[in-house]
């Protein structure tokens, strides 16, 4: 149960968020006229009355019937849309996130990556890639997780 003070604080927040942003201060008066005194009542008033009218006031019909999206020329989207985490490679040439760890194989440019910082990429299709080097230019192909604790 909220108190009258909570409702006053909430209504003052609404006043600053909705009223001043649009150069109008009509919402607090509308809430007062509707005798809204609680946060729950204010939320109900917003859902039932105010939001549809507010959106209708600022909705503009599209001038053209085409899509606003366009094709991208990027070819590296598989690398862009990843969760990227930096880790330092352990002495045994492994790297871990939470309960998953990977053994990094010997590379052609270094015998071991122990102590080096690598970037682990978790892809949208749930595969994992590990990259190393300047701007993560060297892709290290690793095995699936060694363990899942």
ZANUZA-399388 format. One record per atom (N, C-alpha, C): x, y, z negated; atom name; residue number from 1; residue in one letter. Coordinates in Angstrom, 1 decimal. Atoms other than C-alpha are relative to their C-alpha. Example, Ala and Ser with C-alpha at 12.3 -4.5 7.8 and 13.67 -1.06 7.14 Angstrom:
<sites>
0.9, -1.2, 0.0, N, 1, A
12.3, -4.5, -7.8, CA, 1, A
0.9, 1.2, 0.0, C, 1, A
-0.9, -1.1, 0.0, N, 2, S
13.7, -1.1, -7.1, CA, 2, S
-0.8, 1.1, -0.8, C, 2, S
</sites>
This chain:
<sites>
0.8, -1.2, 0.0, N, 1, X
0.0, 0.0, 0.0, CA, 1, X
0.9, 1.2, 0.0, C, 1, X
-0.7, -1.3, -0.1, N, 2, X
1.4, 3.4, 1.0, CA, 2, X
-0.7, 1.1, -0.8, C, 2, X
0.6, -1.1, 0.7, N, 3, X
1.0, 6.5, -1.0, CA, 3, X
-0.2, 1.2, 0.9, C, 3, X
0.2, -1.2, -0.8, N, 4, X
-0.1, 9.9, 0.1, CA, 4, X
1.3, 0.7, 0.4, C, 4, X
-1.3, -0.6, -0.3, N, 5, X
3.5, 11.1, -0.1, CA, 5, X
0.6, -0.7, 1.2, C, 5, X
-0.6, 0.7, -1.1, N, 6, X
4.6, 8.3, 2.3, CA, 6, X
-0.7, 0.4, 1.3, C, 6, X
0.7, -0.5, -1.2, N, 7, X
1.9, 9.4, 4.7, CA, 7, X
0.4, 1.4, 0.4, C, 7, X
-0.5, -1.3, -0.3, N, 8, X
3.1, 13.0, 4.5, CA, 8, X
1.3, 0.0, 0.7, C, 8, X
-1.3, 0.1, -0.6, N, 9, X
6.6, 12.0, 5.3, CA, 9, X
-0.1, -0.6, 1.4, C, 9, X
0.2, 0.6, -1.3, N, 10, X
5.4, 9.8, 8.2, CA, 10, X
-0.6, 1.0, 0.9, C, 10, X
0.6, -1.0, -0.9, N, 11, X
3.2, 12.5, 9.6, CA, 11, X
1.0, 1.1, 0.3, C, 11, X
-1.0, -1.0, -0.4, N, 12, X
6.1, 15.0, 9.4, CA, 12, X
0.9, -0.5, 1.0, C, 12, X
-0.9, 0.6, -1.1, N, 13, X
8.2, 12.6, 11.4, CA, 13, X
-0.7, 0.0, 1.3, C, 13, X
0.8, -0.1, -1.3, N, 14, X
5.4, 12.3, 14.0, CA, 14, X
0.0, 1.4, 0.5, C, 14, X
0.1, -1.4, -0.4, N, 15, X
5.2, 16.0, 14.1, CA, 15, X
1.3, 0.4, 0.7, C, 15, X
-1.2, -0.3, -0.6, N, 16, X
8.9, 16.3, 14.9, CA, 16, X
0.3, -0.8, 1.2, C, 16, X
-0.2, 0.9, -1.2, N, 17, X
9.0, 13.3, 17.3, CA, 17, X
-0.9, 0.3, 1.2, C, 17, X
1.0, -0.2, -1.1, N, 18, X
5.9, 14.0, 19.3, CA, 18, X
-0.3, 1.4, 0.3, C, 18, X
0.5, -1.4, -0.2, N, 19, X
4.9, 17.6, 18.7, CA, 19, X
1.1, 0.9, 0.6, C, 19, X
-1.0, -0.9, -0.5, N, 20, X
8.1, 19.5, 19.2, CA, 20, X
0.7, -0.4, 1.3, C, 20, X
-0.7, 0.5, -1.2, N, 21, X
9.5, 17.3, 21.9, CA, 21, X
-0.8, 0.5, 1.3, C, 21, X
0.8, -0.3, -1.1, N, 22, X
6.6, 18.3, 24.2, CA, 22, X
-0.4, 1.5, 0.0, C, 22, X
0.4, -1.4, 0.1, N, 23, X
6.3, 21.9, 23.1, CA, 23, X
-1.5, 0.2, -0.5, C, 23, X
1.4, 0.0, 0.6, N, 24, X
2.9, 21.0, 21.5, CA, 24, X
0.1, -0.4, -1.4, C, 24, X
0.1, 0.5, 1.3, N, 25, X
2.0, 20.5, 18.0, CA, 25, X
-1.4, -0.4, -0.3, C, 25, X
1.4, 0.4, 0.1, N, 26, X
-1.5, 19.0, 18.5, CA, 26, X
-0.2, -1.2, -0.8, C, 26, X
0.2, 1.3, 0.7, N, 27, X
-0.9, 15.6, 17.0, CA, 27, X
-0.3, 0.1, -1.5, C, 27, X
0.3, -0.1, 1.5, N, 28, X
-0.7, 16.5, 13.3, CA, 28, X
-1.4, 0.6, -0.2, C, 28, X
1.3, -0.5, 0.2, N, 29, X
-3.8, 18.6, 13.7, CA, 29, X
-1.1, -1.0, 0.3, C, 29, X
0.9, 1.1, -0.3, N, 30, X
-5.6, 15.7, 15.4, CA, 30, X
-0.1, -1.0, -1.1, C, 30, X
0.0, 0.9, 1.1, N, 31, X
-4.6, 13.4, 12.6, CA, 31, X
-0.7, 0.6, -1.2, C, 31, X
0.7, -0.7, 1.1, N, 32, X
-5.8, 15.9, 10.1, CA, 32, X
-1.5, 0.0, 0.2, C, 32, X
1.4, 0.0, -0.3, N, 33, X
-9.1, 16.3, 11.9, CA, 33, X
-0.7, -1.4, -0.1, C, 33, X
0.5, 1.4, 0.1, N, 34, X
-9.5, 12.5, 12.1, CA, 34, X
0.0, -0.5, -1.5, C, 34, X
-0.1, 0.3, 1.4, N, 35, X
-8.9, 12.5, 8.3, CA, 35, X
0.9, -1.2, -0.2, C, 35, X
-1.0, 1.0, 0.2, N, 36, X
-5.9, 10.2, 8.6, CA, 36, X
0.9, 0.4, -1.1, C, 36, X
-0.8, -0.3, 1.2, N, 37, X
-4.0, 10.0, 5.3, CA, 37, X
1.0, -1.1, -0.3, C, 37, X
-0.9, 1.1, 0.3, N, 38, X
-2.1, 6.7, 5.5, CA, 38, X
0.8, -0.3, 1.3, C, 38, X
-0.8, 0.4, -1.2, N, 39, X
0.7, 5.3, 7.7, CA, 39, X
-0.8, -0.9, 0.9, C, 39, X
0.8, 1.0, -0.8, N, 40, X
-1.6, 2.4, 8.7, CA, 40, X
-1.0, 0.7, 0.8, C, 40, X
1.0, -0.8, -0.7, N, 41, X
-4.3, 4.9, 9.7, CA, 41, X
0.6, 0.8, 1.1, C, 41, X
-0.7, -0.8, -1.1, N, 42, X
-1.8, 7.0, 11.7, CA, 42, X
0.3, -1.0, 1.1, C, 42, X
-0.4, 1.0, -1.1, N, 43, X
-0.6, 3.9, 13.6, CA, 43, X
-1.3, -0.4, 0.7, C, 43, X
1.2, 0.3, -0.7, N, 44, X
-4.2, 2.9, 14.3, CA, 44, X
-0.5, 1.1, 0.9, C, 44, X
0.4, -1.2, -0.8, N, 45, X
-5.0, 6.4, 15.5, CA, 45, X
0.8, 0.1, 1.3, C, 45, X
-0.9, 0.0, -1.2, N, 46, X
-2.0, 6.3, 17.8, CA, 46, X
-0.3, -1.0, 1.0, C, 46, X
0.3, 1.1, -0.9, N, 47, X
-2.9, 3.0, 19.3, CA, 47, X
-1.4, 0.2, 0.7, C, 47, X
1.3, 0.0, -0.5, N, 48, X
-6.6, 3.6, 19.7, CA, 48, X
-0.3, 1.3, 0.8, C, 48, X
0.4, -1.3, -0.6, N, 49, X
-6.7, 7.3, 20.8, CA, 49, X
1.1, 0.7, 0.7, C, 49, X
-0.9, -0.9, -0.5, N, 50, X
-3.5, 9.1, 21.3, CA, 50, X
0.9, -0.4, 1.1, C, 50, X
-1.0, 0.4, -0.9, N, 51, X
-1.0, 7.1, 23.2, CA, 51, X
-0.5, -0.1, 1.5, C, 51, X
0.6, 0.1, -1.4, N, 52, X
-3.2, 6.4, 26.3, CA, 52, X
-0.2, 1.5, 0.6, C, 52, X
0.2, -1.3, -0.5, N, 53, X
-4.1, 10.1, 26.5, CA, 53, X
1.4, 0.7, 0.2, C, 53, X
-1.3, -0.6, -0.2, N, 54, X
-0.5, 11.2, 26.0, CA, 54, X
0.7, -0.5, 1.2, C, 54, X
-0.6, 0.6, -1.2, N, 55, X
0.8, 8.8, 28.7, CA, 55, X
-0.7, 0.5, 1.2, C, 55, X
0.7, -0.6, -1.2, N, 56, X
-1.9, 10.0, 31.1, CA, 56, X
0.3, 1.4, 0.3, C, 56, X
-0.4, -1.4, -0.2, N, 57, X
-0.8, 13.5, 30.6, CA, 57, X
1.3, 0.2, 0.7, C, 57, X
-1.3, -0.1, -0.6, N, 58, X
2.7, 12.8, 31.8, CA, 58, X
0.3, -1.0, 1.1, C, 58, X
-0.1, 1.0, -1.0, N, 59, X
2.1, 10.0, 34.3, CA, 59, X
0.0, 0.7, 1.4, C, 59, X
0.0, -0.6, -1.3, N, 60, X
3.0, 11.0, 37.9, CA, 60, X
0.0, -1.2, 1.0, C, 60, X
0.1, 1.0, -1.0, N, 61, X
2.1, 8.9, 40.9, CA, 61, X
1.3, 0.0, 0.9, C, 61, X
-1.2, 0.1, -0.9, N, 62, X
5.0, 7.7, 43.1, CA, 62, X
-0.3, 0.6, 1.3, C, 62, X
0.2, -0.6, -1.3, N, 63, X
5.5, 9.6, 46.3, CA, 63, X
0.1, -1.0, 1.1, C, 63, X
-0.1, 1.0, -1.0, N, 64, X
6.5, 6.5, 48.2, CA, 64, X
-0.4, -1.4, -0.6, C, 64, X
0.4, 1.3, 0.5, N, 65, X
5.3, 2.9, 48.0, CA, 65, X
1.1, -1.0, 0.0, C, 65, X
-1.1, 1.0, 0.0, N, 66, X
8.8, 1.3, 48.1, CA, 66, X
0.6, -0.1, -1.4, C, 66, X
-0.6, 0.3, 1.2, N, 67, X
10.9, 0.0, 45.3, CA, 67, X
1.1, 1.0, -0.3, C, 67, X
-1.1, -0.9, 0.4, N, 68, X
13.4, 2.2, 43.4, CA, 68, X
1.3, -0.7, -0.1, C, 68, X
-1.2, 0.8, 0.1, N, 69, X
15.9, -0.7, 43.2, CA, 69, X
0.7, -0.1, 1.3, C, 69, X
-0.7, 0.2, -1.2, N, 70, X
18.6, -1.1, 45.7, CA, 70, X
1.0, -1.1, -0.2, C, 70, X
-0.9, 1.1, 0.1, N, 71, X
21.0, -3.9, 46.5, CA, 71, X
1.4, 0.6, -0.5, C, 71, X
-1.3, -0.4, 0.5, N, 72, X
24.4, -3.7, 44.8, CA, 72, X
1.1, -0.5, 0.9, C, 72, X
-1.2, 0.4, -0.8, N, 73, X
27.7, -3.9, 46.6, CA, 73, X
1.0, -0.7, -0.8, C, 73, X
-0.9, 0.7, 0.9, N, 74, X
29.4, -5.4, 43.6, CA, 74, X
-0.1, -1.5, 0.2, C, 74, X
0.0, 1.5, -0.1, N, 75, X
30.5, -9.0, 43.8, CA, 75, X
0.4, -0.7, -1.3, C, 75, X
-0.5, 0.5, 1.3, N, 76, X
31.6, -9.4, 40.2, CA, 76, X
-1.1, -0.1, -1.1, C, 76, X
1.1, 0.0, 1.0, N, 77, X
28.2, -9.5, 38.5, CA, 77, X
0.1, -1.1, -1.0, C, 77, X
-0.1, 1.1, 0.9, N, 78, X
28.9, -12.9, 37.1, CA, 78, X
1.0, 0.4, -1.2, C, 78, X
-0.9, -0.4, 1.0, N, 79, X
31.7, -11.2, 35.1, CA, 79, X
-0.6, 1.2, -0.8, C, 79, X
0.5, -1.2, 0.7, N, 80, X
29.8, -8.0, 34.3, CA, 80, X
-1.1, -0.4, -1.1, C, 80, X
1.1, 0.5, 0.9, N, 81, X
26.8, -9.8, 32.7, CA, 81, X
0.4, -1.1, -0.9, C, 81, X
-0.5, 0.9, 1.0, N, 82, X
28.7, -11.6, 30.0, CA, 82, X
0.1, 0.6, -1.3, C, 82, X
-0.4, -0.5, 1.3, N, 83, X
29.1, -11.4, 26.3, CA, 83, X
1.5, -0.2, -0.1, C, 83, X
-1.4, 0.0, 0.0, N, 84, X
32.7, -10.5, 26.0, CA, 84, X
0.6, 0.2, -1.5, C, 84, X
-0.6, 0.0, 1.3, N, 85, X
34.7, -11.2, 22.8, CA, 85, X
1.5, -0.2, 0.1, C, 85, X
-1.4, 0.2, 0.0, N, 86, X
38.4, -10.7, 22.3, CA, 86, X
0.4, -0.8, -1.2, C, 86, X
-0.5, 0.8, 1.0, N, 87, X
40.3, -13.2, 20.3, CA, 87, X
1.5, -0.2, 0.2, C, 87, X
-1.4, 0.3, 0.0, N, 88, X
44.0, -13.9, 19.4, CA, 88, X
0.2, -1.5, 0.1, C, 88, X
-0.2, 1.4, -0.2, N, 89, X
45.2, -17.3, 20.6, CA, 89, X
0.8, -0.5, -1.2, C, 89, X
-0.7, 0.6, 1.1, N, 90, X
46.3, -19.6, 17.7, CA, 90, X
1.3, -0.6, 0.4, C, 90, X
-1.3, 0.6, -0.3, N, 91, X
49.7, -21.3, 17.4, CA, 91, X
-0.2, -1.3, 0.8, C, 91, X
0.2, 1.2, -0.8, N, 92, X
48.2, -24.5, 18.8, CA, 92, X
-0.7, 0.2, 1.3, C, 92, X
0.6, -0.4, -1.3, N, 93, X
47.0, -22.6, 21.9, CA, 93, X
-1.5, -0.2, 0.1, C, 93, X
1.4, 0.1, 0.0, N, 94, X
43.4, -22.7, 20.9, CA, 94, X
-0.6, 1.4, -0.4, C, 94, X
0.7, -1.3, 0.3, N, 95, X
40.8, -19.9, 20.6, CA, 95, X
-1.4, -0.4, -0.4, C, 95, X
1.3, 0.4, 0.5, N, 96, X
37.5, -20.0, 18.8, CA, 96, X
-0.9, 1.2, -0.2, C, 96, X
1.1, -0.9, 0.3, N, 97, X
34.2, -18.3, 18.4, CA, 97, X
-0.9, -0.8, -0.9, C, 97, X
0.8, 0.7, 1.0, N, 98, X
32.2, -19.3, 15.3, CA, 98, X
0.4, -1.4, -0.1, C, 98, X
-0.3, 1.4, 0.1, N, 99, X
32.0, -23.1, 15.4, CA, 99, X
0.5, -0.7, 1.3, C, 99, X
-0.4, 0.5, -1.3, N, 100, X
33.2, -23.5, 19.0, CA, 100, X
1.5, 0.4, 0.2, C, 100, X
-1.4, -0.3, -0.3, N, 101, X
36.9, -23.8, 20.0, CA, 101, X
0.4, -0.6, 1.3, C, 101, X
-0.4, 0.4, -1.3, N, 102, X
38.7, -24.2, 23.2, CA, 102, X
1.6, -0.1, 0.0, C, 102, X
-1.4, 0.2, -0.1, N, 103, X
42.2, -25.6, 24.0, CA, 103, X
0.4, 0.7, 1.4, C, 103, X
-0.4, -0.6, -1.2, N, 104, X
43.9, -23.4, 26.6, CA, 104, X
1.2, -0.8, 0.6, C, 104, X
-1.0, 0.7, -0.7, N, 105, X
46.0, -25.3, 29.1, CA, 105, X
1.2, 0.8, 0.3, C, 105, X
-1.2, -0.7, -0.4, N, 106, X
49.6, -24.4, 30.1, CA, 106, X
-0.3, 0.7, 1.3, C, 106, X
0.2, -0.8, -1.2, N, 107, X
49.5, -21.6, 32.7, CA, 107, X
1.3, 0.0, 0.8, C, 107, X
-1.2, -0.1, -0.8, N, 108, X
51.9, -21.0, 35.6, CA, 108, X
0.8, 1.2, -0.4, C, 108, X
-0.8, -1.2, 0.3, N, 109, X
53.0, -17.7, 34.2, CA, 109, X
0.5, 0.0, -1.5, C, 109, X
-0.5, 0.1, 1.4, N, 110, X
53.5, -18.7, 30.5, CA, 110, X
-0.3, -1.4, -0.5, C, 110, X
0.1, 1.3, 0.5, N, 111, X
54.1, -21.9, 28.7, CA, 111, X
-1.1, -0.1, -1.1, C, 111, X
1.0, -0.1, 1.1, N, 112, X
51.9, -20.8, 25.7, CA, 112, X
-0.5, 1.4, -0.1, C, 112, X
0.6, -1.3, 0.2, N, 113, X
49.6, -18.0, 25.0, CA, 113, X
-0.2, 0.3, -1.5, C, 113, X
0.1, -0.2, 1.4, N, 114, X
49.9, -18.3, 21.2, CA, 114, X
0.4, 1.5, -0.4, C, 114, X
-0.3, -1.4, 0.4, N, 115, X
49.7, -14.8, 19.7, CA, 115, X
-0.6, 1.0, 1.0, C, 115, X
0.5, -0.9, -1.0, N, 116, X
48.2, -13.3, 22.8, CA, 116, X
-1.4, 0.3, -0.2, C, 116, X
1.4, -0.3, 0.1, N, 117, X
44.9, -11.6, 23.0, CA, 117, X
-0.7, -0.4, 1.3, C, 117, X
0.7, 0.4, -1.1, N, 118, X
42.4, -13.1, 25.4, CA, 118, X
-1.5, 0.5, -0.1, C, 118, X
1.4, -0.4, 0.1, N, 119, X
38.8, -12.2, 26.3, CA, 119, X
-0.8, -1.3, 0.4, C, 119, X
0.9, 1.1, -0.3, N, 120, X
36.2, -14.9, 26.1, CA, 120, X
-1.3, 0.5, 0.6, C, 120, X
1.2, -0.4, -0.7, N, 121, X
33.3, -14.5, 28.5, CA, 121, X
-1.1, -1.1, -0.1, C, 121, X
1.1, 1.0, 0.1, N, 122, X
30.0, -16.2, 27.7, CA, 122, X
-1.0, 0.4, 1.0, C, 122, X
0.8, -0.4, -1.2, N, 123, X
28.0, -16.2, 31.0, CA, 123, X
-1.5, -0.3, -0.3, C, 123, X
1.4, 0.2, 0.2, N, 124, X
24.3, -16.1, 31.4, CA, 124, X
-0.5, -1.5, 0.2, C, 124, X
0.3, 1.4, -0.1, N, 125, X
24.3, -19.8, 32.5, CA, 125, X
0.6, -0.9, -1.1, C, 125, X
-0.6, 0.6, 1.1, N, 126, X
25.9, -20.6, 29.2, CA, 126, X
1.4, -0.7, 0.2, C, 126, X
-1.4, 0.4, -0.2, N, 127, X
29.3, -21.4, 30.7, CA, 127, X
0.9, 1.0, -0.7, C, 127, X
-1.0, -0.9, 0.6, N, 128, X
32.4, -19.9, 29.1, CA, 128, X
1.2, 0.0, 0.8, C, 128, X
-1.2, -0.3, -0.7, N, 129, X
35.4, -18.4, 30.8, CA, 129, X
0.9, 0.8, -1.0, C, 129, X
-1.0, -0.8, 0.8, N, 130, X
38.6, -17.1, 29.2, CA, 130, X
1.0, 0.7, 0.9, C, 130, X
-0.8, -0.8, -0.8, N, 131, X
40.6, -14.3, 30.7, CA, 131, X
1.1, 0.6, -0.8, C, 131, X
-1.2, -0.6, 0.6, N, 132, X
44.1, -12.9, 30.0, CA, 132, X
0.7, 0.9, 0.9, C, 132, X
-0.9, -0.9, -0.8, N, 133, X
46.4, -10.2, 31.2, CA, 133, X
-0.5, 1.4, 0.1, C, 133, X
0.3, -1.4, -0.2, N, 134, X
46.3, -6.6, 32.3, CA, 134, X
-1.4, 0.0, 0.7, C, 134, X
1.4, 0.0, -0.5, N, 135, X
42.6, -5.8, 32.9, CA, 135, X
-0.7, -1.3, 0.1, C, 135, X
0.6, 1.3, -0.1, N, 136, X
41.8, -9.4, 32.3, CA, 136, X
0.1, -0.6, 1.4, C, 136, X
-0.1, 0.4, -1.4, N, 137, X
43.1, -10.2, 35.7, CA, 137, X
0.3, -1.5, 0.2, C, 137, X
-0.2, 1.4, -0.1, N, 138, X
44.1, -13.8, 35.0, CA, 138, X
-1.1, -0.8, -0.6, C, 138, X
1.0, 0.9, 0.5, N, 139, X
41.3, -16.3, 34.7, CA, 139, X
0.6, -1.3, -0.5, C, 139, X
-0.5, 1.3, 0.5, N, 140, X
42.1, -19.2, 32.5, CA, 140, X
-1.2, -1.0, 0.0, C, 140, X
1.1, 0.9, -0.1, N, 141, X
40.0, -22.2, 33.2, CA, 141, X
0.2, -1.0, -1.2, C, 141, X
-0.1, 0.9, 1.1, N, 142, X
39.4, -24.1, 30.0, CA, 142, X
-1.1, -1.1, 0.0, C, 142, X
0.9, 1.1, 0.2, N, 143, X
37.6, -27.2, 28.9, CA, 143, X
-1.2, 0.4, -0.7, C, 143, X
1.1, -0.3, 0.8, N, 144, X
34.2, -27.3, 27.3, CA, 144, X
0.5, 0.1, -1.5, C, 144, X
-0.5, -0.1, 1.4, N, 145, X
34.3, -26.7, 23.5, CA, 145, X
0.5, -1.3, -0.5, C, 145, X
-0.5, 1.2, 0.7, N, 146, X
36.4, -29.1, 21.5, CA, 146, X
-0.9, -0.5, -1.0, C, 146, X
0.9, 0.5, 1.1, N, 147, X
34.0, -29.2, 18.7, CA, 147, X
-1.2, 1.0, -0.2, C, 147, X
1.1, -0.8, 0.4, N, 148, X
30.7, -27.9, 17.6, CA, 148, X
-0.4, -0.5, -1.4, C, 148, X
0.2, 0.5, 1.4, N, 149, X
30.5, -28.1, 13.8, CA, 149, X
-1.4, 0.2, -0.5, C, 149, X
</sites>
